[in-house]
Amino acid sequence: MSLKGSEREFIFSLYLKEHKSILEDVMGRGMTDPLLESYWQGYKLDLFGYDRAMGTPIVSEIWLGKSDSYHQERLLKLIDVLDEGTMLLYLAFGFQVRHVRELEQRVGSGSKPMKLLLVRITDEIMEPLEKLNSMHKLEVYGSLGLLGEILNLLRVVQTIEHPLYRHLIPKHIPTDHAFDFKKRVDVNRYLLYRLREAVPNFLPLQREKHFIEDNATIILGGGRTGIQFYISARNRRNLAFVELRFDESNRELFQLFATKPWILKEKIDDRVKVQDNTIGCSFKVCDTVEATVDELARIFSRMIKHIGYPLFDILQYERQMA
């Protein structure tokens, strides 16, 4: 969540994630809750969900511009790797005729039944998106309603469908909320899910993560390179922890929060420790994963409230003065 970079497409994707009925109206289909920046065979997808009736994937690719060579090549590669039955939504400000013809050829004559919707985004979205992009990063989520004031946000301009698409047989819908706590990957998935519920306005949590079995820690950007949150529900010493770590180049920022550790203990948790450019809290894991994660979510939400907000205020001020 870099304060120096543009987050317009991410913000728009987040808005559609939180208001999936907009996409459902475009498709004429119900869908599961979409995932933001989910991974599929090495590709990071803007939005990913499943058709509630068919159990087939729904993928939304978003580009705040007119179709170009880069995004066209990406879309063609996606068409090759996505499962049969996928409904692919390509959202953009416009589509070049040669790109449309190429997509018609790839989808219509391909070996896998698919459906592609070319969806035009209204140009009027840019003004509120610019406002959101320039906001305090912890206030963006609560201000997404600015985009709800735009009429006719999306409009389907063309549908490209494989001849066999309508003859597909419904499939079982995979569930994203089934967790096997014997697997470290699922513990991390559950931890991310609960943190997202507790602090939805901390935008790095809204992005999906690619977890591996031998990694027990979730790492989240803290607003600038060299500032990161580390969160684990169980490490090798059977401890759970939440830590905000500053590298040496951000030591001055660390010192702003570290000079009065007793205030951090009072505001966050009496187990908070301040040392080695790190502000953190660790404890022995509870009897259940759920209880451990509840405690982590409580501590993390307080860290965002009492450290995250002032930290982003400082970074926002620095960006404006640069």
N, C-alpha and C positions, 0 to 999 in steps of 0.2 A: 504494500500500500504506500508507494512512494509519493511524497508530497510534491515532488518536482515533476512527476510524470502525469499524463492525462489518464483519467479513469473513466472517460465518457462511455465507452462501449461496455465496460464492466458495470457501471452504474445502470445503464439501460438494461443490460441482461439481468441485473439484480431486481430491477423494477418488474420485469416480465416474470421472473421467478416468483416474486411475491404477489403478482396479479396474473396468475396463469390463465384466468378466464379470458384474457385478451387473446392469448394464443389459441385457446379452445374455440373462441368465436371465429378465428381465422380458419381453423382446420375443420370446424363443424364436428369435432370429436372431443370426448373427455380424455384427460390425461392424468397420470400420477403426478405427485409433486415433483417438479423438475429439479435436477441437480445443476449447480453452477460450476463451470469449468471442470467437468468430470472427464476422466481419461478413458479412451477406447483405442486399443491396439497402438499405443504410442501417440495418439492424437488427443489434444486437449479440446473438448467440445464446449461451446459457449453455454448451451443448455441441453440437458438430456433427461428424457422421461420415457414413459410407456403409454401406449394407447390403452385406455381402460377396457375397451370392448375386445380388442384384438390381441393385446399382450405384446405388440410389436413396438420396436423402438421409435421414438420421436426425437429428432435432433434439430436444434435451431442454431444456425450460423449467422452471426450478426456483423455487418460491416457498415459503419456510418460514412458512407461514400457511395459512388457509383461503381459497378462491377469493374474490376481491373484484372490484369494478367495474374498477379500474385494470388488473389482470392479465387480466381477461376481455376488455377492449377490445384489449389488446396481442395476445392470442392470436387473436382474430378477424382482426386486421390481418395477423398472420403467416400465417394460413391462406390469406388472399387473395394473398400474394406468394410463398409457397413453391412449388416445382416440383411437378408432378404426380408421384405415386408416393412422396411424402414420408411417412415415419412420424414423427409428432409425439408426444413423450412429455411430458405435463403432470404434473409432480411437485409435490404440495402435501400439507398436513395434512388437507384435506377439500375437498369441492366442493358448492357450493350447488345445489339442484335446478334453479332457474331458469337457472343458468349451464350445467348439463349439457344441458338441453333446447335451449338456444340453440346449443350446440356440435354437438349431434346434427343440428339443422336445417342449420347451415352446412356441415358435412362431408358429411352424407348426401345433400344435394340440390345440392351445389356442382358446378361445371363440371369440377373436377380430381379425379381419383381419389386419395384420401389415406386415411391411417389414423391415428386419434388414440387413444392410450392414456391414460386417467386413472389415475394411479399415486399411491397414498397412501403418504406417508412416516410411519414410526412416530414418535410423540411422544417416544420415548426418546432420540432423537438429540440433543435440545437440550442435555442436560448435558455430554456430551463435546464438543459444538461450542462451548459456552461456555468450556470449558477450553482448547481450541485457539485460540479467538479472543483469549484473554487472555495467550497465550504470547508469548515472544520471537519476533518475526516470522521470524527465520531458523531457528527450531527447529520451526515448524509442520509443514513437509513431512515431517520425520523422525518426527513423532508422529502422523501420520494413522491409524496402526494403532489408535488409540483408538476410531475409528468401526467398526473391524472386529469389535469385541466385541459389537456390537448384533445380536440375532437378528431375523429377519424385517424387515429394514430397509425394503424396498419391497414393495408389494402392488398388483397391478392390480385396480381396482374396477369399471372399465367400459371396453369397447372400442367405438369408433365407427368404422365403416369404410364408405367409399363403395362402392356396388355393383360398380363396375368395377375396384376396387383389385386383386383377385386375378387379373385378366386382363392385367396389365401385362407387358411384355416386358423382360427384363434389359438393362441398359445397361452401358457401359464405366465402370469406377471411375476417377475422376481421381486422380492421384498427387500427394501433397503434398511428395514428396521428389525431384521432378524440377526441376533448377535450370539456368537459362540464364544464365551469368555475364556475358553481354553486356548483360543487363538489370539496372539498379541495384536494381529491386524484388526480383529473385531473389537478388542478392548479400545484400541485407538479410534476406530470408527465410532464407537459409542461415546467415547470422551469428546470427540469433535461434535457429535450430535447434541450432547448435553450442554457443552460450552456455547454452542450456537443458540440454543434456547435461552441460556442465561444472559448472554451479552450479544444480541443480534446486531447491534450497532457497531460492533468491532468487525469491520469489513473483512479482514483476512480469514475470519472464521467461516464466512459465507462461501468461500472457495472450497471445492473438494480437494482432498489430499491423496496422494499415491503412497500407500503404506506398504511396508515390507515386514516380514515376520520377525526379523532380528533387530528391528528398530523400535525401542520402547518409548520414544520421545516425539512429541509434536512440536515443530518449530514454526513460530508465527512472526512475521515482520512487525517491528515496533514503530515504524514511521520513517526510518532512515537506515541506510546501510550501516551495519555495525551495532544496531540495537534490535534485539530479538527476545521474544518470549520462548521459554522452554518449559514444556508441560508433560508430565508422565504420571500415569496411574500406577505404575509399579516398575522400579528399576531393579538392577541385580542385587541390591541390598534390601529389597523388599520395602522400599520407601516410595511414597508419592511426593511430587513436588511441583511448584510453580516458581519459575525464576525469570527475572528480566535482566538480561546481560548486556552490558555496554562494552564495546571494544575500547582500546586505548585512545582512539581518535575522538571518542565521545565521553571521555572521562569528566570533562567539565559539566556535562549534563548529568552524569551520575552523581557528582558531588552536590548538585542542587537538591537532590532528593535524599542523599545519604547523610547530610549533616545533622539531621535530627531523627535518628532511628526510632526514638520512643514515640514520635508522632505516627510513624508507619505502623508500629506495633499496636497503637491505640486505634487507628483507622482501619487497618487491614486484618491483622491477626497477631497475637502476642508471641507467636513462633517465628515471626519475620526476622531474618538475619541480613545484615548489610556488610558485605566484605568482597574483596577482589573484583571490584567493578560489577557486583551482582547484588540485586535485591531479590530475596526469595524466601520461600516458606516450604519446609518439608515435614513429613510426618509418616509414621508407620501406617501401612495400608490397613484399611478397615476389614471387617469380616467378609464383606461382599464388594464386588466391583462397583455396584450401584452406590453404596454408601461412600466409597472412596471418591468416586466421580462427583457426587453431590458436594463433598467437602472441597474438592478442587474447583468446582464451578463457583462456590461461594467465595473462595479466596480470590480467584481470578477476576470475578466481577468487581470486587472491592479494589483490586489493583488497578483495574481500568478506571474506576471512578476517581481514585485518589492519586494515581500516578499518570494513567493514560491521558486523561483530559488535560492536566497542566502541561504534560510533555508535548502533546499535539498543539496546544496553544503556543508554546515556544517555537516549535518547528514551523507552524503557520506564520508566525511573526517573522522568523528568519527568511522564509520564502518570499514574503511580501517586501522585505527590505533589500533583498538581493538585487 
